[in-house]
Amino acid sequence: MKWRIALAALFVFSLWQTGFFDLSRLSKIANLSPFLSRMFPPDFSILLQVLSAVYETIVMAIAGTMIGGAVSLALAALSARQVSPRPVRTFFRALLALVRTVPAILWALIFVVIVGFGPLAGVLALSLYTVGYLGKLFYESFDSVSSEVLEAVRSVGSTRIQQLRYAIIPESANYLISQTLFIFEYNVRASSIVGLVGAGGIGYLIIAQVQSLQYSGLLTTILVLLCFVLGLDALSSRIRARFFA
């Protein structure tokens, strides 16, 4: 009972600290009406431009996920308790934590400074973001492999690399693929965010529309992105149901 009261108190305190009970600020929701009125009707004359930006977003997400996934697999092996000695895995786990601490939009800003505006900066940012999260998920999956499976492989004199190849990865394969599909879905959404700092994708188009007050075009962009995300969610769900049921 006490923990429920404490949790409720924490919830109310967090709302109060963030201004949720400031009625003078909440009353300004009326300002939303003129903004929404400028968004209708949607401007479908820019549909080809939006579809081109969506295509760039998809390419960025695919490239970032594949690069990040490959690097994650290597770093996860170096971070796994079953594969690496303690000093090695401690170092690489700390490295993954550092990469994970930096948000995707900040990585995008860093790479925009390094390689300039465009999708290359977005791909590099998404790759590092993918490494931070998939690396952790992968090594936790490796650590959860049954000890009986590993003992069976060790009994024939296999090395740690052979244990990784013939036991750990095969036992974790379904989880690895499932999480990679999930991070791909997330990277499609993240591409919209990193584009806000000039890293390509549909986010770059969105910020341009906001800055030029093209709100009807913004609505068109949001609707197209919504349809694509819903389609991607449905496709991903079908893949999971087909292969991981």
Beta strands, then each sheet from edge to edge (+ up, - down):
end
